[in-house]
Amino acid sequence: MPDPINDAESYGVRIAPVSVADGEEYWRVTRVHHLTPVENGGKHHIYIDAMDADGNRMFGQRALITWEGGSQEVVIEKPLNEPGGNFPMFKWMICRAEMMGLPSDGVENLRTDHPDEAVGNTLFHHSFAVDFRRSIAGEDEEPPDTTQSALAKFVLFGPPDLPATQVYLTVLADYLAENALAFGFSLADALKAGHVTLVGVHPQSTREALQAANIIFAELPIDPGALLAAIS
């Protein structure tokens, strides 16, 4: 299995892998993301998504959020243009997130008492996205191709403040990890790559800049289902 993406480690957030026997179904964490100030917009939430083995959202599944003295279930029921479910964290809560129904990896030390960064991420106003995928323990997957430089290929997402961008990140989390692809939201970074894949909404000026730099680029479908089919 590819290693999960966890860009929240610097905030003390850790993944606690569950112990399961080979061949057993379980919930695997594929991505933990600390929302940027633009993405967060002053909120203080845990955003949860649950996918099947093919990357499709599993509506009706339940996550469990626990903290000292309390717990709450979160149902995966939101529309596809936003994360599947969410839970508001309040002052001094230290939370753990895991899925229900099967053995599950956990994500621990989710909290909001981080210092001010910029408008949108201030003390007690930090948020995290946690993605789970229903998996089978011990399944072999091809290792990523590491023969090319990190920016031989780059996946450029649309504006990070759009809810749809979070959906695309969730859908593509395993694909990015398995293929060791560099990704981000910056056109400047994309212009350093030999090949760029556009995901989400982009202005025509982005395409013109890539063409002017003689960079080969492709665009994935905007519809999440069609996007999954395109990378399969």
GUDOGU-552480 format. One record per residue: residue number from 1; residue in three letters; chain; x, y, z of N, C-alpha, C in turn. Coordinates in pm, whole numbers. Atoms other than C-alpha are relative to their C-alpha. Last residue first. Layout:
# residues N
- resi,resn,chain,n.xx,n.yy,n.zz,ca.xx,ca.yy,ca.zz,c.xx,c.yy,c.zz
- NUM,Ala,A,X,Y,Z,X,Y,Z,X,Y,Z .
...
This chain:
# residues 232
- resi,resn,chain,n.xx,n.yy,n.zz,ca.xx,ca.yy,ca.zz,c.xx,c.yy,c.zz
- 232,Ser,A,1,145,-23,-818,416,-1423,76,-72,-111 .
- 231,Ile,A,-131,43,-53,-714,782,-1453,7,-150,25 .
- 230,Ala,A,-110,-44,84,-996,885,-1690,135,-48,51 .
- 229,Ala,A,-6,87,116,-1260,680,-1511,120,33,-87 .
- 228,Leu,A,-47,132,-43,-1184,859,-1187,14,-94,-118 .
- 227,Leu,A,-142,-15,-34,-1217,1197,-1359,59,-135,42 .
- 226,Ala,A,-74,6,127,-1547,1091,-1515,150,13,23 .
- 225,Gly,A,13,136,53,-1683,1018,-1170,76,-18,-130 .
- 224,Pro,A,-83,96,-75,-1543,1340,-1023,-8,-143,-53 .
- 223,Asp,A,87,90,-74,-1695,1558,-1304,83,-106,73 .
- 222,Ile,A,41,-69,-123,-1434,1818,-1400,-89,-89,86 .
- 221,Pro,A,140,-44,-8,-1268,1590,-1654,-32,65,134 .
- 220,Leu,A,88,107,-45,-886,1584,-1658,-143,51,10 .
- 219,Glu,A,103,-39,-96,-691,1833,-1867,-86,-121,34 .
- 218,Ala,A,126,69,24,-360,1768,-2043,-99,44,107 .
- 217,Phe,A,97,11,-110,-43,1968,-2070,-125,-72,-47 .
- 216,Ile,A,112,86,38,279,1973,-2270,-97,-8,118 .
- 215,Ile,A,24,111,-92,495,2267,-2172,-122,-78,-48 .
- 214,Asn,A,-18,126,73,624,2492,-2451,-12,-122,91 .
- 213,Ala,A,-120,62,-55,652,2785,-2206,31,-134,-67 .
- 212,Ala,A,-111,-90,26,406,2988,-2416,132,-58,49 .
- 211,Gln,A,-33,7,143,168,2691,-2417,121,87,-32 .
- 210,Leu,A,-61,131,23,180,2668,-2038,41,-15,-147 .
- 209,Ala,A,-134,-4,-61,116,3041,-2004,73,-131,-22 .
- 208,Glu,A,-87,-81,87,-173,3023,-2253,141,5,55 .
- 207,Arg,A,-31,79,120,-333,2737,-2063,96,76,-91 .
- 206,Thr,A,-87,110,-43,-311,2931,-1737,42,-85,-119 .
- 205,Ser,A,-137,-51,-11,-447,3246,-1906,97,-108,47 .
- 204,Gln,A,-67,20,128,-757,3049,-2009,144,47,6 .
- 203,Pro,A,24,-104,100,-857,3038,-1644,77,-30,-128 .
- 202,His,A,-119,-84,23,-854,2706,-1458,-34,107,-103 .
- 201,Val,A,26,-119,81,-1135,2501,-1303,125,86,-10 .
- 200,Gly,A,88,-105,-50,-1055,2152,-1178,-11,117,-96 .
- 199,Val,A,116,57,-69,-753,1935,-1250,-85,115,53 .
- 198,Leu,A,89,-97,-62,-488,2033,-1505,-121,-71,59 .
- 197,Thr,A,138,44,7,-213,1781,-1577,-86,100,76 .
- 196,Val,A,94,-47,-102,127,1930,-1649,-138,-57,-27 .
- 195,His,A,137,34,38,424,1781,-1836,-92,38,116 .
- 194,Gly,A,0,35,141,785,1897,-1832,-138,-31,-53 .
- 193,Ala,A,17,141,35,754,2077,-1503,7,-21,-151 .
- 192,Lys,A,-130,65,-14,892,2412,-1384,-4,-145,-49 .
- 191,Leu,A,-86,-42,112,589,2602,-1519,141,-58,9 .
- 190,Ala,A,34,80,118,369,2400,-1281,92,34,-117 .
- 189,Asp,A,-57,134,-18,547,2555,-983,-26,-86,-123 .
- 188,Ala,A,-146,-13,2,476,2908,-1108,68,-135,17 .
- 187,Leu,A,-41,4,139,115,2806,-1184,152,11,-11 .
- 186,Ser,A,-78,-112,51,72,2735,-814,39,-20,-147 .
- 185,Phe,A,96,-98,49,-208,2514,-679,70,115,-74 .
- 184,Gly,A,18,-124,-74,-13,2198,-599,-98,91,-70 .
- 183,Phe,A,128,-66,26,105,1860,-717,-8,128,82 .
- 182,Ala,A,3,-131,-65,421,1651,-750,-132,66,-35 .
- 181,Leu,A,16,-121,80,347,1296,-853,5,125,88 .
- 180,Ala,A,-100,-95,-49,487,991,-675,-4,131,-78 .
- 179,Asn,A,-84,-40,113,271,762,-893,105,104,37 .
- 178,Glu,A,-48,119,70,111,571,-605,98,36,-112 .
- 177,Ala,A,-100,71,-81,85,884,-390,61,-116,-76 .
- 176,Leu,A,-118,-85,-16,-86,1100,-654,110,-73,76 .
- 175,Tyr,A,-65,-12,130,-326,823,-754,128,82,10 .
- 174,Asp,A,-75,123,25,-406,748,-390,77,7,-130 .
- 173,Ala,A,-103,19,-103,-503,1108,-315,85,-124,-27 .
- 172,Leu,A,-130,29,61,-685,1168,-647,109,-33,101 .
- 171,Val,A,13,102,104,-1046,1149,-525,137,-45,-52 .
- 170,Thr,A,42,126,-61,-970,1335,-203,-2,-112,-103 .
- 169,Leu,A,-113,48,-79,-775,1610,-376,-31,-134,64 .
- 168,Tyr,A,-99,53,94,-1055,1644,-633,122,-55,75 .
- 167,Val,A,52,127,52,-1313,1680,-354,102,-63,-96 .
- 166,Gln,A,-18,100,-106,-1102,1944,-180,-51,-136,-45 .
- 165,Thr,A,-142,36,-1,-1084,2134,-510,29,-103,108 .
- 164,Ala,A,-24,107,97,-1464,2120,-538,146,-43,-1 .
- 163,Pro,A,29,131,-60,-1494,2321,-217,28,-115,-95 .
- 162,Leu,A,121,60,54,-1319,2614,-395,-25,-135,67 .
- 161,Asp,A,116,-43,-78,-1071,2801,-175,-130,-57,-53 .
- 160,Pro,A,20,80,-121,-778,2597,-311,-121,41,83 .
- 159,Pro,A,-12,-82,-121,-813,2749,-660,-31,-80,126 .
- 158,Gly,A,62,-131,6,-775,2478,-925,14,74,132 .
- 157,Phe,A,140,-9,-41,-531,2191,-907,-50,143,-14 .
- 156,Leu,A,39,-134,-44,-209,2157,-1105,-149,3,29 .
- 155,Val,A,146,-8,5,-67,1805,-1128,-41,134,61 .
- 154,Phe,A,60,-80,-107,302,1811,-1213,-150,4,-20 .
- 153,Lys,A,145,-14,15,517,1572,-1416,-54,77,120 .
- 152,Ala,A,17,42,138,894,1581,-1464,-148,10,-35 .
- 151,Leu,A,78,-91,80,874,1783,-1144,4,-35,-148 .
- 150,Ala,A,129,-27,-64,979,1511,-900,-88,90,-85 .
- 149,Ser,A,-9,-102,-104,1253,1393,-1136,-139,33,51 .
- 148,Gln,A,10,-136,50,1196,1070,-1322,12,99,115 .
- 147,Thr,A,-110,-23,94,1320,723,-1230,-2,142,-54 .
- 146,Thr,A,-85,-107,-54,1104,711,-918,116,33,-94 .
- 145,Asp,A,-115,-17,88,818,515,-1070,82,118,50 .
- 144,Pro,A,-4,-117,88,586,436,-781,127,2,-83 .
- 143,Pro,A,-70,-114,-60,571,80,-649,3,117,-96 .
- 142,Glu,A,-127,-31,66,303,-145,-800,66,118,68 .
- 141,Glu,A,16,-100,104,42,-248,-547,135,31,-59 .
- 140,Asp,A,-120,-58,60,22,-558,-335,-40,102,-104 .
- 139,Glu,A,7,-5,145,-285,-624,-122,124,70,-54 .
- 138,Gly,A,-94,89,67,-179,-708,230,-7,1,-150 .
- 137,Ala,A,-136,6,-52,-479,-562,408,84,-98,-81 .
- 136,Ile,A,-26,137,-45,-788,-508,194,147,-8,40 .
- 135,Ser,A,-112,73,61,-905,-151,159,6,-142,53 .
- 134,Arg,A,24,140,-36,-1197,84,226,99,-87,-77 .
- 133,Arg,A,37,86,112,-1046,429,181,-17,-143,50 .
- 132,Phe,A,-13,144,-22,-1033,706,439,-39,-75,-126 .
- 131,Asp,A,61,88,99,-973,1079,389,30,-146,33 .
- 130,Val,A,-47,137,-21,-909,1331,667,-76,-91,-97 .
- 129,Ala,A,73,95,84,-934,1706,609,62,-137,17 .
- 128,Phe,A,-72,113,58,-819,1937,888,-94,-83,-87 .
- 127,Ser,A,80,114,43,-926,2277,1020,87,-104,-70 .
- 126,His,A,-76,85,91,-774,2563,1217,-85,-121,-33 .
- 125,His,A,67,6,131,-959,2848,1389,93,-69,-100 .
- 124,Phe,A,129,68,-14,-875,2819,1759,-81,-2,-129 .
- 123,Leu,A,15,79,-121,-585,3067,1714,-144,-48,15 .
- 122,Thr,A,-42,-70,-121,-592,3195,1356,-23,-91,120 .
- 121,Asn,A,-57,97,-95,-608,3036,1012,56,78,119 .
- 120,Gly,A,55,131,40,-838,3235,780,50,-112,88 .
- 119,Val,A,146,-8,-5,-645,3562,796,-56,-130,-56 .
- 118,Ala,A,47,-107,89,-287,3451,835,-151,4,17 .
- 117,Glu,A,-84,10,119,-84,3217,1054,-29,116,-96 .
- 116,Asp,A,45,-73,118,-215,3263,1408,100,-21,-114 .
- 115,Pro,A,-16,-146,9,-94,2999,1649,-60,59,-127 .
- 114,His,A,-124,-32,71,-239,2649,1686,10,151,-18 .
- 113,Asp,A,-78,-97,-77,-505,2564,1945,140,21,-60 .
- 112,Thr,A,4,-133,60,-742,2406,1693,91,101,68 .
- 111,Arg,A,29,-105,-97,-697,2034,1754,9,136,-69 .
- 110,Leu,A,64,-105,78,-659,1699,1578,-51,107,98 .
- 109,Asn,A,-51,-132,-35,-421,1499,1794,-49,109,-95 .
- 108,Glu,A,-1,-49,-138,-497,1161,1639,59,141,10 .
- 107,Val,A,-78,-123,12,-597,1011,1306,-14,74,132 .
- 106,Gly,A,47,-118,-69,-709,651,1335,90,119,-30 .
- 105,Asp,A,-107,-91,-40,-678,353,1107,-63,117,75 .
- 104,Ser,A,-33,-125,65,-995,149,1108,128,61,53 .
- 103,Pro,A,-120,-53,-65,-1126,-198,1178,49,123,-77 .
- 102,Leu,A,-115,86,27,-1465,-216,1005,116,49,86 .
- 101,Gly,A,47,112,81,-1812,-71,1072,106,-101,-36 .
- 100,Met,A,73,103,-72,-1691,270,1194,-37,-114,-97 .
- 99,Met,A,124,46,60,-1430,510,1062,-61,-111,84 .
- 98,Glu,A,-12,133,58,-1171,693,1268,-134,-36,-62 .
- 97,Ala,A,98,36,101,-1105,1045,1392,28,-140,-51 .
- 96,Arg,A,-43,115,80,-932,1145,1716,-112,-32,-98 .
- 95,Cys,A,89,100,59,-981,1483,1878,75,-112,-72 .
- 94,Ile,A,-104,78,68,-810,1719,2119,-69,-126,-51 .
- 93,Met,A,30,139,34,-1066,1981,2222,120,-62,-70 .
- 92,Trp,A,-69,96,-86,-911,2292,2379,-39,-146,-26 .
- 91,Lys,A,-120,-31,-76,-1151,2536,2214,43,-116,88 .
- 90,Phe,A,5,-122,-81,-1408,2385,1979,124,11,87 .
- 89,Met,A,-83,8,-121,-1392,2138,1693,-7,133,74 .
- 88,Pro,A,-62,-122,-52,-1680,2131,1444,80,-28,127 .
- 87,Phe,A,21,-8,-144,-1740,1796,1267,68,127,51 .
- 86,Asn,A,-88,-89,-75,-1773,1744,895,-42,4,146 .
- 85,Gly,A,57,-32,-130,-1905,1500,639,94,91,76 .
- 84,Gly,A,114,84,-33,-1852,1394,278,-68,28,131 .
- 83,Pro,A,-38,119,-75,-1631,1685,173,-122,-74,53 .
- 82,Glu,A,-61,-36,-128,-1794,1923,-78,40,-129,72 .
- 81,Asn,A,-79,-124,17,-1901,1917,-445,57,51,131 .
- 80,Leu,A,-136,24,48,-2000,1552,-412,83,125,-18 .
- 79,Pro,A,-12,13,145,-2303,1628,-196,146,-6,-44 .
- 78,Lys,A,0,-128,70,-2282,1564,182,7,-22,-152 .
- 77,Glu,A,128,-24,66,-2388,1233,337,-3,129,-82 .
- 76,Ile,A,-47,-45,132,-2093,1066,507,-124,18,-88 .
- 75,Val,A,48,77,115,-2242,1047,856,55,61,-129 .
- 74,Val,A,16,-89,115,-2041,1181,1152,-39,-87,-119 .
- 73,Glu,A,-5,63,131,-2071,1006,1487,-23,105,-108 .
- 72,Gln,A,111,-29,91,-1992,1196,1805,23,-72,-132 .
- 71,Ser,A,-14,61,132,-1779,1135,2112,-120,39,-85 .
- 70,Gly,A,109,-3,98,-1722,1289,2453,32,-72,-129 .
- 69,Gly,A,133,-27,-52,-1532,1322,2777,-111,-1,-102 .
- 68,Glu,A,14,27,-143,-1184,1354,2634,-140,41,46 .
- 67,Trp,A,-85,-93,-75,-1227,1354,2258,-24,-28,149 .
- 66,Thr,A,-4,11,-145,-1375,1113,2005,93,105,57 .
- 65,Ile,A,-91,-100,-55,-1487,1153,1644,-7,-12,152 .
- 64,Leu,A,13,-27,-144,-1643,844,1491,107,99,41 .
- 63,Ala,A,-128,-22,-68,-1700,815,1117,-29,28,147 .
- 62,Arg,A,-9,-85,-119,-2010,667,961,143,7,52 .
- 61,Gln,A,-100,49,-95,-2081,532,614,13,100,115 .
- 60,Gly,A,63,74,-109,-2408,646,454,98,-60,98 .
- 59,Phe,A,103,-72,-74,-2253,751,124,-61,-91,107 .
- 58,Met,A,90,99,-57,-1942,564,20,-100,71,91 .
- 57,Arg,A,48,-31,-134,-1763,811,-209,-102,-104,46 .
- 56,Asn,A,133,-59,0,-1603,644,-510,-46,24,144 .
- 55,Gly,A,-4,-144,-21,-1226,595,-511,-135,68,-5 .
- 54,Asp,A,-14,-67,129,-1220,250,-668,-2,152,13 .
- 53,Ala,A,-131,33,58,-1151,71,-338,25,71,-132 .
- 52,Asp,A,-18,143,22,-1445,251,-176,134,-23,-69 .
- 51,Met,A,5,47,138,-1412,603,-40,4,-153,-5 .
- 50,Ala,A,-16,145,1,-1483,773,292,-22,-50,-142 .
- 49,Asp,A,53,67,118,-1445,1147,346,32,-148,7 .
- 48,Ile,A,-21,143,17,-1414,1349,664,-53,-45,-135 .
- 47,Tyr,A,75,41,118,-1371,1722,723,36,-145,-33 .
- 46,Ile,A,-59,119,59,-1262,1811,1076,-90,-40,-116 .
- 45,His,A,71,125,27,-1364,2165,1156,95,-114,-36 .
- 44,His,A,-70,82,-101,-1255,2499,1298,-61,-140,-4 .
- 43,Lys,A,77,110,-60,-1350,2758,1033,87,-79,98 .
- 42,Gly,A,40,-26,-138,-1182,3093,970,-78,-112,67 .
- 41,Gly,A,92,-112,-14,-1172,3077,589,-54,19,141 .
- 40,Asn,A,72,11,-126,-1019,2731,578,-101,112,22 .
- 39,Glu,A,95,111,-2,-913,2699,217,-90,5,122 .
- 38,Val,A,100,-26,105,-756,3045,202,-105,-109,-1 .
- 37,Pro,A,89,-110,-39,-583,2999,538,-109,28,-103 .
- 36,Thr,A,-70,-128,7,-451,2658,425,-96,111,45 .
- 35,Leu,A,49,-98,96,-633,2348,541,82,128,6 .
- 34,His,A,32,-122,-77,-423,2093,727,-39,107,-100 .
- 33,His,A,-37,-130,54,-447,1774,520,-40,111,97 .
- 32,Val,A,31,-94,-107,-452,1409,618,53,136,-46 .
- 31,Arg,A,-46,-139,2,-469,1166,328,-44,71,126 .
- 30,Thr,A,-80,-30,119,-501,794,256,54,142,0 .
- 29,Val,A,-17,-144,22,-617,662,593,86,21,-123 .
- 28,Arg,A,-137,-50,6,-711,297,557,-1,151,-20 .
- 27,Trp,A,-2,-138,46,-1046,152,666,144,54,9 .
- 26,Tyr,A,-15,-102,-103,-1033,-224,693,-6,137,-64 .
- 25,Glu,A,42,-134,38,-1103,-544,506,18,97,116 .
- 24,Glu,A,112,-56,-77,-902,-849,605,-30,141,-49 .
- 23,Gly,A,127,44,53,-691,-1033,348,-120,57,70 .
- 22,Asp,A,9,-6,146,-372,-998,545,-134,-59,-47 .
- 21,Ala,A,-63,111,70,-445,-969,918,-14,19,-151 .
- 20,Val,A,94,95,61,-528,-633,1073,79,-108,-73 .
- 19,Ser,A,-63,129,25,-346,-395,1308,-106,-98,-52 .
- 18,Val,A,66,110,-68,-480,-39,1280,72,-130,-36 .
- 17,Pro,A,46,112,83,-241,238,1181,-66,-109,84 .
- 16,Ala,A,-17,121,-81,-233,544,1409,-52,-118,-81 .
- 15,Ile,A,85,111,44,-183,850,1186,35,-121,84 .
- 14,Arg,A,-63,128,33,-38,1157,1354,-105,-103,-41 .
- 13,Val,A,102,98,38,-127,1525,1380,70,-129,-46 .
- 12,Gly,A,11,105,-100,135,1727,1569,-102,-107,-32 .
- 11,Tyr,A,99,-45,-98,84,2040,1359,-24,-106,107 .
- 10,Ser,A,-61,-113,-71,406,1970,1166,-95,62,102 .
- 9,Glu,A,-93,50,-102,257,1632,1079,61,113,81 .
- 8,Ala,A,32,-60,-130,-35,1801,902,94,-47,110 .
- 7,Asp,A,-70,-129,-6,91,1738,547,-28,72,131 .
- 6,Asn,A,31,-70,-125,2,1371,582,80,129,6 .
- 5,Ile,A,-47,-139,5,-19,1181,253,-43,67,130 .
- 4,Pro,A,98,-108,3,-63,811,322,69,136,-11 .
- 3,Asp,A,6,-74,-126,212,567,227,-105,109,-10 .
- 2,Pro,A,-77,-125,-4,127,354,-73,-13,67,136 .
- 1,Met,A,84,-119,0,0,0,0,88,126,0 .
